[in-house]
């Protein structure tokens, strides 16, 4: 038996070596393609100032764009030093009335402030669960007084800081009651000064006053076959992004529902559904996570998407205005997308080689068993 095995290995050595090499190469290409593609991020955050300038976080870089989509400045890179970001991609961005910029640097568990020219001012925050610290996900908003509101999803709370980063209050814990959250997202300051928070897994929007007291909870009922009111249809109704226009109407992206259907929902000031906006007519069949939505004072609604790396413009009535961005900006998006697609192609090639390695292994094993069977028959 042992001699037959040695004889088989000697005869089939080339195909055995080839099988091993194909399998190893498949593993290496799959891992390399996956790891490198995961390092490239598209548009992870977006906001707009009172002048209509757009601010983006794209692949560890902060961009300020003019109303026509031209790049005014860019700054930042992946690093732990102040004024830079990472190792996790920045998750959110906000701008105050003086055009100071605030970035939620989740990889370093801090919020960074830049002036209107992109120069670093200061940073605050640390990793933890106590008030004033942050978990792994921070989303932010800034009011007219320069106070900063941060939603900390893993810690299930909303925190308010003054313009110097001093903690003013922290409210929330995991739960379903008033002033409780289940992975909250995207704080938004309304024209009335109230703070609206997407209470993600509780399928509702919670409203707070400037002192952190709960005012109201709004549940939405959009489901695959319905669109009136708000209910606990958890698989289709998880609000994740909110924005408001100049008339105090609100726009919601419900992640699971948007992923399925590609819709945007418009509500009045009391969160009564006004319109279900179908985005498929402009080529948006679904909204990839994390999408972002912002409204400018001139009547334009912007929706960004991370994976497709695109920004689309709409009117507040849902009419499509087209893609946003200058040729330079679009070329940056396309370059990043092509780079990531290249790594994904490498990963897929690795998968193909792994499949071939498995097929070759099965064939070699079948040949080995067949060889032993023949040898056994000859022995008898």
C-alpha positions in Angstrom: 0.0 0.0 0.0 2.8 2.4 1.0 4.8 1.5 -2.1 1.7 2.1 -4.3 1.2 5.5 -2.8 4.8 6.5 -3.3 4.6 5.2 -6.9 1.4 7.2 -7.5 2.9 10.4 -6.0 6.0 10.0 -8.2 4.0 9.5 -11.3 1.6 12.3 -10.6 4.1 14.7 -9.1 3.6 17.5 -11.7 -0.2 17.6 -11.3 0.1 17.4 -7.5 2.5 20.3 -7.4 0.3 22.3 -9.9 -2.7 21.7 -7.6 -0.9 22.9 -4.6 0.4 26.0 -6.4 -3.0 26.9 -7.8 -4.6 26.5 -4.4 -2.0 28.6 -2.6 -2.1 31.3 -5.3 -5.9 31.3 -5.1 -5.8 31.9 -1.3 -3.2 34.7 -1.7 -5.0 36.5 -4.4 -8.4 36.2 -2.6 -6.9 37.6 0.6 -4.9 40.4 -1.2 -7.8 41.5 -3.3 -10.2 41.5 -0.3 -7.9 43.4 2.0 -6.9 46.0 -0.5 -10.4 46.6 -1.7 -11.6 47.2 1.8 -9.0 49.9 2.3 -10.6 52.0 -0.5 -13.6 54.0 0.6 -15.9 56.2 -1.5 -18.1 59.0 -0.2 -18.7 58.3 3.5 -20.1 61.7 4.6 -21.5 64.8 3.0 -22.9 68.2 4.2 -23.7 71.6 2.8 -23.2 75.1 4.2 -25.4 78.2 3.9 -23.6 79.3 0.7 -24.2 76.1 -1.1 -20.7 74.7 -0.8 -20.5 70.9 -0.5 -18.2 69.1 2.0 -17.2 65.5 1.4 -15.3 62.8 3.1 -13.9 60.5 0.4 -11.2 57.9 1.0 -9.6 59.6 4.1 -9.7 63.0 2.4 -11.9 66.0 3.3 -13.0 68.0 0.2 -14.7 71.4 0.0 -16.5 71.9 -3.3 -18.1 75.0 -4.7 -21.7 75.2 -5.9 -20.6 74.1 -9.4 -18.7 71.1 -8.0 -15.2 72.6 -8.3 -12.6 71.7 -5.6 -11.9 74.6 -3.3 -9.5 72.6 -1.1 -8.8 69.1 0.2 -6.9 68.0 3.3 -6.3 64.9 5.4 -5.0 61.4 5.0 -5.0 58.1 6.8 -3.0 58.7 10.0 -3.4 59.0 13.8 -1.9 62.5 14.0 -4.2 65.5 14.6 -5.7 66.9 11.5 -5.6 63.5 9.8 -7.9 60.5 10.0 -8.0 56.8 10.6 -7.3 54.0 10.8 -11.1 53.8 10.4 -12.6 56.0 7.7 -14.2 59.2 9.0 -17.9 58.6 9.4 -19.6 62.1 9.4 -19.0 65.8 8.8 -20.8 69.0 9.9 -20.3 72.7 9.2 -21.3 75.6 11.4 -22.5 79.1 10.4 -18.9 80.4 10.2 -17.9 77.5 7.9 -15.8 75.8 10.5 -15.8 72.1 9.7 -16.2 69.2 12.1 -15.2 65.6 11.3 -16.2 62.5 13.2 -12.9 60.6 13.1 -14.2 57.2 14.3 -10.8 55.4 13.9 -9.3 57.7 16.5 -12.5 58.1 18.6 -12.5 61.8 18.4 -14.1 64.8 16.7 -11.8 67.2 14.8 -12.4 70.8 14.0 -11.0 72.6 11.0 -11.4 76.3 10.0 -13.0 77.4 6.7 -9.7 77.0 4.9 -9.2 73.4 6.0 -6.6 74.3 8.7 -6.7 72.1 11.8 -8.0 73.8 15.0 -8.4 71.2 17.7 -9.7 67.8 18.5 -11.5 66.2 21.5 -12.7 62.8 22.5 -11.4 59.4 23.5 -12.5 55.7 23.3 -14.8 54.6 26.1 -18.3 54.2 27.4 -18.3 57.0 30.0 -19.9 60.4 29.2 -17.7 62.5 26.8 -16.1 59.4 25.2 -17.1 57.5 22.0 -17.7 54.1 20.7 -16.8 53.0 17.2 -19.4 55.0 15.4 -19.9 58.8 15.7 -22.3 60.9 13.7 -22.5 64.6 14.3 -24.5 67.9 13.8 -23.7 71.5 14.8 -26.3 74.2 15.8 -26.2 77.9 15.2 -24.4 78.5 18.5 -21.6 76.2 17.6 -22.7 73.4 19.9 -21.9 69.9 18.7 -24.3 67.0 18.9 -22.8 63.5 18.6 -24.6 60.2 18.2 -22.7 57.3 19.6 -24.3 54.2 18.2 -22.5 51.4 20.2 -23.2 53.3 23.5 -26.8 54.1 22.4 -26.7 57.8 23.3 -26.8 61.4 22.2 -24.2 63.8 23.6 -23.9 67.6 23.4 -20.6 69.5 23.5 -20.0 73.2 23.5 -17.8 74.9 20.8 -14.7 74.1 22.8 -15.5 70.4 23.2 -16.8 70.5 26.8 -19.5 68.0 27.5 -22.9 69.6 28.2 -25.1 66.5 28.4 -25.3 62.8 27.6 -28.7 61.1 27.2 -29.7 57.6 26.3 -29.1 53.9 26.9 -30.2 50.8 25.0 -33.9 50.4 25.1 -37.3 51.2 23.6 -38.6 54.0 25.9 -38.3 57.7 25.6 -34.7 58.9 25.6 -33.5 55.4 24.9 -32.0 54.1 21.7 -31.1 51.0 19.8 -28.2 52.0 17.6 -29.1 55.6 16.8 -27.9 57.4 13.7 -27.6 60.8 12.1 -28.5 63.7 14.4 -30.2 66.6 12.6 -30.9 70.1 13.8 -34.2 71.4 12.5 -35.2 75.0 11.7 -37.0 75.0 15.0 -33.8 74.2 16.9 -35.0 70.7 17.9 -32.7 67.7 17.5 -33.9 64.8 15.4 -32.2 61.4 15.8 -32.8 58.3 13.6 -33.4 55.6 16.2 -32.3 52.9 13.8 -33.3 49.5 15.3 -36.3 51.0 17.1 -37.6 52.0 13.7 -38.4 55.6 14.7 -37.2 59.2 14.8 -36.8 60.7 18.2 -37.1 64.5 18.8 -35.2 66.3 21.6 -35.0 69.9 22.8 -31.6 71.7 23.1 -31.3 70.4 26.7 -31.7 66.7 25.7 -35.3 66.3 26.9 -37.4 64.0 24.8 -40.2 65.8 23.0 -41.7 63.3 20.6 -41.1 60.0 18.8 -42.2 59.4 15.2 -42.7 56.0 13.8 -42.9 55.4 10.1 -44.9 52.7 8.3 -43.2 52.3 5.0 -43.2 48.7 4.1 -42.7 47.0 0.8 -46.5 47.1 0.1 -47.5 50.1 2.2 -46.6 53.7 3.0 -48.8 55.4 5.6 -47.7 56.1 9.1 -44.7 54.4 10.9 -44.8 50.8 12.4 -42.4 48.2 13.7 -41.9 46.5 10.3 -38.3 46.0 11.3 -37.1 44.3 8.2 -38.2 47.1 5.9 -38.2 50.2 8.1 -34.9 51.2 9.7 -34.4 55.0 9.5 -30.7 55.9 9.0 -30.5 59.2 7.3 -32.5 62.4 7.8 -32.4 65.9 6.3 -34.7 68.9 6.3 -35.5 71.6 3.7 -36.2 75.3 4.1 -40.0 74.6 4.7 -39.4 72.3 7.6 -40.2 69.2 5.6 -38.1 66.1 6.3 -36.5 63.5 4.1 -35.7 60.0 5.3 -33.7 57.2 4.0 -34.8 54.0 5.6 -31.8 51.8 5.0 -33.4 48.3 4.6 -36.3 49.6 2.6 -34.1 51.8 0.4 -31.8 48.9 -0.2 -34.8 46.9 -1.4 -36.7 49.6 -3.3 -34.6 52.7 -3.9 -37.1 55.2 -2.4 -36.8 58.4 -0.5 -39.6 59.5 1.8 -40.7 63.1 2.4 -42.6 64.1 5.6 -44.1 67.4 6.8 -43.2 69.0 10.1 -45.4 66.6 12.1 -43.9 63.6 10.2 -47.0 62.9 8.1 -45.9 61.3 4.9 -46.2 63.7 2.0 -44.5 61.8 -0.8 -42.8 58.6 -1.7 -40.0 59.5 -4.2 -39.0 56.8 -6.6 -35.3 57.2 -7.5 -35.1 54.5 -10.1 -35.9 57.0 -12.9 -32.4 58.4 -12.5 -30.6 55.1 -12.4 -30.8 54.6 -8.6 -32.4 51.2 -8.2 -31.3 51.0 -4.5 -29.4 53.2 -2.0 -26.2 51.6 -1.0 -25.0 52.0 2.6 -23.9 54.4 3.8 -25.9 56.9 1.7 -26.1 60.5 2.8 -28.7 63.1 2.1 -28.5 66.9 2.6 -30.7 69.9 1.6 -29.3 73.2 0.4 -31.0 76.6 0.9 -31.5 77.1 -2.8 -33.9 74.1 -3.1 -31.5 71.3 -4.1 -31.5 67.9 -2.4 -28.2 65.9 -2.7 -27.9 62.2 -2.3 -24.5 60.6 -2.1 -23.6 56.9 -2.3 -20.4 55.2 -1.1 -20.0 52.2 -3.4 -21.2 53.7 -6.7 -19.3 56.9 -5.7 -21.9 59.3 -7.1 -23.8 62.4 -5.9 -27.2 63.0 -7.5 -29.2 66.3 -7.3 -32.9 66.6 -6.9 -35.5 69.3 -6.4 -37.5 69.1 -3.1 -40.4 67.7 -5.2 -38.2 64.8 -6.3 -37.4 66.1 -9.8 -34.0 64.9 -11.0 -31.4 67.5 -11.8 -28.5 65.2 -12.7 -25.1 64.2 -11.3 -23.1 66.7 -9.2 -19.4 67.4 -9.5 -16.8 68.9 -11.8 -14.8 66.8 -14.2 -12.0 66.8 -11.7 -14.2 65.5 -8.9 -15.8 62.9 -11.1 -12.3 61.8 -12.2 -11.4 61.3 -8.6 -14.5 59.1 -8.0 -13.9 57.1 -11.2 -10.2 56.6 -10.3 -11.1 55.3 -6.9 -13.8 53.1 -8.3 -11.5 51.6 -10.9 -8.8 51.0 -8.3 -11.3 49.2 -6.1 -12.8 47.3 -8.9 -9.3 46.1 -9.9 -8.8 44.7 -6.4 -12.2 43.1 -6.5 -11.3 41.5 -9.9 -8.1 40.1 -8.3 -10.2 38.7 -5.4 -12.5 37.0 -7.9 -9.6 35.6 -9.8 -8.4 34.1 -6.5 -11.8 32.5 -6.0 -11.6 31.0 -9.5 -8.2 29.5 -8.7 -9.5 28.2 -5.4 -12.3 26.4 -7.3 -9.8 25.0 -9.8 -7.6 23.9 -6.9 -10.6 22.0 -5.3 -11.5 20.4 -8.7 -7.9 19.3 -9.2 -7.7 17.9 -5.7 -10.9 15.9 -6.3 -9.5 14.6 -9.6 -6.1 13.7 -8.1 -7.9 11.9 -5.2 -10.1 10.0 -7.6 -7.1 9.0 -9.6 -5.3 7.9 -6.5 -8.3 5.7 -5.3 -8.6 4.3 -8.8 -4.9 3.4 -8.9 -5.2 1.6 -5.5 -8.2 -0.3 -6.8 -6.4 -1.5 -9.8 -3.4 -2.5 -7.8 -5.6 -4.5 -5.4 -7.2 -6.4 -8.3 -3.8 -7.3 -9.8 -2.6 -8.5 -6.4 -5.6 -10.9 -6.2 
